[in-house]
């Protein structure tokens, strides 16, 4: 049985760095991952839009075969048994100013896998989370901030179901599969965090502790027969170091997540990653759940494009059931610094001018 760790709203930069992110997140994006980092926002930071899509490694032939399934012709699906299709699409937007932030998140996940040749059925999963965030951070010591994010999440689905060949074949898109999932709910949750950064001349080490969905975020039923499953609390600790050199930034660190869940094998909790930032291109590599990941980012004025190849463990321990996945995202980041001068891509344009 698949035992992947469900974590919504992950972005391409984090996945490229092996899942290591809470020591490095900055700007308005912090409201989703580490609200303590909002304490480092200067002026106004705007994540106008960030849209990403993730896919597992499936051949074009298999995808075409799924689209061409004829429920009245068994020969059209005999070759698909055991083939799994997984898609995740995320869109988010946020604004941060004066240690305060608001954010919006729309996260969707769908998976299909055909099994049981005697009576063919798809193991299916559908989940849509729409979240609204309010975050704030306050200073408790030099370089140290405590952050809090309150959120409301509207969830649709979240429970695996078995659908017949006819159900899937008659669906005109992945989104229409969601019509087969009736349960909807609404929940309110809290994220807490504390982070400290030592601002040395070149090195900036950071340590962060983040507790997402404190006490589990439980849903109240708004439609269907049952409330959707709760969001399990996630306690994470991360440490990282950034090195700012002329024309070059380096970042490397590690992160451990799901520390309150002893039933999860330790190897699935550990993440390591590094990033090399050049004037326009960011290169990333990481080690997550026993597998390597690779990513690249391109920064063009206020626009950024990120891509990553990574592996997710679907089994109980690293090395059991690996699934190769890919993600690409496009976003617009801009803002104004403390002197109300325009910046973009979280200050990268300002750095470009300094390097020149």
C-alpha positions in Angstrom: 0.0 0.0 0.0 1.4 3.4 -1.0 2.7 5.3 2.0 3.9 8.6 0.5 4.0 11.5 2.8 1.3 13.9 1.7 2.6 17.5 1.8 0.8 20.0 -0.3 2.1 23.3 -1.6 5.7 22.1 -2.2 7.5 24.3 -4.7 10.1 23.5 -7.3 12.9 25.3 -5.5 12.4 23.2 -2.4 12.1 19.9 -4.3 15.3 20.7 -6.3 17.1 21.1 -3.0 16.0 17.7 -1.8 13.0 19.1 0.2 15.2 21.5 2.2 13.4 24.8 2.4 12.5 26.2 5.8 16.0 27.7 6.5 16.0 29.5 3.1 12.4 30.6 2.5 12.1 34.4 2.3 9.6 37.1 1.3 5.9 36.5 1.0 6.4 32.8 0.4 7.2 32.4 4.1 3.6 32.5 5.1 3.1 29.0 3.6 6.2 27.3 5.0 7.9 29.2 7.8 6.0 32.3 9.2 9.0 33.2 11.4 10.9 34.2 8.2 8.4 37.0 7.7 10.4 38.9 10.3 13.1 39.4 7.6 10.8 41.1 5.1 11.9 44.6 4.3 9.4 46.9 2.6 6.7 45.1 0.6 7.2 41.7 -1.1 4.6 40.5 -3.6 4.2 37.0 -5.0 1.8 38.0 -7.7 1.4 34.5 -8.9 3.2 31.1 -8.8 1.8 28.2 -10.8 3.3 24.8 -10.8 2.5 21.3 -12.2 4.0 18.0 -11.2 3.8 14.7 -13.1 5.1 11.2 -12.5 7.3 9.5 -15.1 4.7 8.0 -17.5 5.3 7.4 -21.2 3.3 9.3 -23.8 2.1 5.9 -25.1 0.6 5.0 -21.8 -1.1 8.4 -21.4 -2.5 8.1 -24.9 -3.8 4.6 -24.2 -5.6 5.8 -21.1 -7.3 8.6 -23.1 -8.4 6.0 -25.7 -9.9 3.5 -23.3 -13.1 2.0 -24.6 -15.1 0.4 -21.7 -16.8 -1.9 -24.2 -13.5 -3.2 -25.6 -11.2 -5.0 -23.0 -8.4 -5.1 -25.5 -7.9 -1.3 -25.1 -6.8 -1.5 -21.5 -5.1 -4.9 -21.0 -1.7 -3.3 -21.4 -2.3 -0.7 -18.7 -2.5 -2.9 -15.6 -0.1 -1.6 -13.0 0.4 1.8 -14.8 0.0 4.7 -12.4 -0.7 8.3 -13.4 -0.1 11.0 -10.9 -0.7 14.8 -11.3 -0.4 17.7 -8.9 -1.2 21.3 -9.8 -0.6 24.2 -7.4 -1.3 28.0 -7.7 -0.5 30.5 -4.9 -0.3 34.2 -4.3 0.8 36.3 -1.3 1.8 39.8 -0.1 4.1 40.5 2.8 4.7 43.9 4.5 5.8 44.9 7.9 6.3 41.4 9.2 2.7 40.7 8.2 1.5 38.6 5.2 -1.7 37.3 3.6 -1.7 34.4 1.2 -3.9 32.3 -1.1 -3.3 28.7 -2.1 -5.0 26.3 -4.5 -3.5 22.8 -4.4 -4.9 19.8 -6.5 -3.8 16.2 -6.6 -5.1 13.3 -8.7 -3.8 9.7 -9.2 -5.0 6.7 -11.1 -3.8 3.1 -11.2 -5.5 0.3 -13.1 -5.7 -3.1 -11.4 -7.7 -6.4 -11.0 -7.8 -7.9 -14.6 -10.9 -10.0 -13.7 -12.9 -6.9 -13.0 -10.8 -3.9 -14.1 -10.9 -0.9 -11.7 -8.9 2.2 -11.1 -7.5 3.0 -7.7 -8.1 6.7 -7.7 -7.2 9.6 -5.4 -8.5 13.2 -5.7 -7.8 16.1 -3.4 -8.3 19.9 -3.7 -7.3 22.2 -0.9 -8.0 25.9 -1.1 -6.3 27.8 1.7 -6.4 31.4 3.0 -3.5 32.5 5.2 -2.7 35.3 7.6 0.8 35.4 9.0 2.8 37.6 11.4 6.3 37.5 12.9 7.8 39.4 15.8 11.4 39.9 17.0 12.4 38.3 20.4 16.2 38.7 20.1 18.7 40.0 17.6 18.2 37.9 14.4 15.5 35.7 16.1 11.9 35.8 15.2 8.7 33.9 16.2 6.0 33.5 13.6 2.4 32.5 13.5 0.2 31.7 10.5 -3.6 31.2 10.9 -5.3 29.5 7.9 -8.7 28.4 6.7 -8.6 25.4 4.4 -11.5 24.2 2.2 -11.0 20.6 1.2 -12.6 18.4 -1.4 -11.9 14.7 -1.5 -8.8 13.3 0.1 -10.0 9.6 0.4 -8.9 6.9 -2.1 -11.7 5.3 -4.1 -12.1 2.6 -6.7 -13.7 3.6 -9.9 -14.8 1.4 -12.8 -13.3 1.6 -16.3 -16.6 3.2 -17.4 -16.4 5.9 -14.7 -12.9 7.0 -15.8 -13.5 6.6 -19.6 -16.6 8.8 -19.4 -14.6 11.6 -17.6 -13.6 14.3 -20.0 -10.7 15.5 -17.8 -8.9 14.8 -14.6 -10.9 17.5 -12.9 -14.2 15.8 -13.7 -13.0 12.7 -11.8 -13.4 15.0 -8.7 -17.2 14.8 -9.3 -16.9 11.2 -8.1 -15.7 12.4 -4.7 -18.6 13.9 -2.7 -17.0 14.7 0.7 -16.1 18.3 1.3 -15.1 20.1 4.5 -13.7 23.3 6.1 -11.0 23.6 8.7 -9.0 26.2 10.6 -5.4 25.6 11.5 -2.3 27.2 13.0 1.3 27.1 12.0 4.0 28.1 14.6 7.7 28.8 13.9 10.9 30.1 15.4 14.0 31.0 13.4 17.3 32.6 14.2 19.9 33.9 11.7 23.5 35.0 12.6 24.3 37.8 10.2 28.1 37.4 9.6 30.0 39.4 6.9 29.8 36.6 4.4 28.1 33.6 6.0 24.5 33.7 7.3 23.7 30.5 9.2 20.0 29.9 10.0 18.3 27.4 12.3 14.5 27.1 12.1 11.8 25.1 13.9 8.4 24.9 12.2 5.2 23.2 13.6 2.6 23.1 10.9 -1.1 22.3 11.6 -0.6 22.3 15.4 -2.6 19.5 17.0 -3.8 18.3 13.5 -6.2 20.4 11.4 -9.6 18.7 11.4 -12.4 19.4 8.9 -16.0 20.1 9.6 -18.3 18.4 6.9 -19.9 20.8 4.5 -21.0 18.3 1.8 -21.1 14.6 1.3 -21.4 11.7 3.8 -18.3 12.4 5.8 -15.8 15.1 6.6 -12.5 14.8 4.7 -9.5 13.4 6.5 -7.6 15.8 8.8 -4.2 17.4 7.9 -1.6 15.7 10.2 0.6 18.0 12.2 4.2 18.3 11.0 7.1 19.3 13.2 10.2 20.1 11.2 13.7 21.4 12.1 16.1 22.8 9.5 19.5 24.4 9.4 21.3 26.1 6.6 24.1 28.4 5.6 24.1 31.0 2.8 27.3 32.4 1.5 27.2 35.8 -0.4 30.1 36.3 -2.8 30.6 38.7 -5.7 28.5 37.4 -8.6 27.7 34.2 -6.7 25.5 33.0 -3.9 25.7 29.6 -2.2 23.2 27.9 0.1 23.4 24.5 1.6 21.6 22.8 4.5 19.4 20.0 5.8 15.9 19.4 7.2 14.1 16.7 9.1 10.3 16.6 9.0 7.4 14.6 10.6 9.3 14.5 13.9 6.1 13.7 15.8 5.3 10.6 13.8 7.5 7.7 15.1 5.8 5.2 12.8 7.4 6.9 9.8 10.8 5.4 9.0 13.7 7.8 9.8 15.1 7.7 6.2 11.8 9.2 4.8 12.1 12.2 7.1 15.6 13.4 6.1 16.4 16.0 3.4 19.6 17.6 2.3 20.2 20.2 -0.4 22.3 22.9 -2.0 21.8 25.8 -4.4 24.2 27.9 -6.5 22.8 31.2 -7.6 24.4 33.0 -10.5 23.2 36.3 -11.9 20.4 34.8 -13.9 20.5 31.0 -13.3 20.1 29.0 -10.1 21.4 25.4 -10.0 20.1 23.0 -7.3 20.7 19.5 -6.1 19.5 17.5 -3.2 19.1 14.2 -1.4 15.6 13.3 -0.2 14.2 10.0 1.2 17.3 8.2 -0.1 17.1 9.6 -3.7 18.8 12.4 -5.6 17.0 15.5 -7.0 18.1 18.1 -9.5 16.7 21.5 -10.3 17.3 24.7 -12.3 15.8 28.2 -12.0 15.9 31.1 -14.5 15.2 34.6 -13.3 14.2 37.2 -15.9 13.3 40.6 -14.5 10.2 39.9 -12.3 9.6 36.5 -13.8 11.1 33.2 -12.7 10.8 29.7 -14.2 11.9 26.6 -12.2 12.1 22.9 -13.1 13.1 19.9 -11.1 13.5 16.1 -11.4 13.0 14.3 -8.1 11.9 10.9 -6.6 9.1 10.2 -4.1 9.1 7.1 -1.9 5.7 5.4 -2.0 6.6 2.6 0.3 7.3 2.3 4.0 11.1 2.8 3.7 13.6 4.3 1.3 14.3 2.1 -1.6 11.1 0.1 -1.5 8.8 1.8 -4.1 10.4 4.7 -5.9 8.4 7.0 -8.2 10.2 9.4 -10.5 8.5 12.8 -10.8 9.0 16.1 -12.6 7.8 19.6 -11.8 7.8 23.0 -13.6 6.6 26.3 -12.2 6.3 29.8 -13.5 5.9 32.8 -11.2 6.0 36.6 -10.9 7.8 38.1 -7.8 8.2 41.8 -7.2 8.2 44.3 -4.4 9.5 47.5 -2.9 12.4 47.8 -0.5 12.4 49.8 2.7 13.2 52.9 0.7 10.3 52.2 -1.6 12.6 51.4 -4.5 11.4 48.8 -6.9 13.0 45.3 -6.6 12.1 42.0 -8.2 12.6 38.2 -7.7 13.2 38.8 -4.0 16.1 41.3 -4.6 17.9 39.4 -7.4 17.8 42.4 -9.7 19.3 44.6 -7.0 22.1 42.0 -6.6 22.7 41.9 -10.4 23.3 45.7 -10.3 25.8 45.3 -7.4 27.6 42.5 -9.2 28.0 44.5 -12.3 
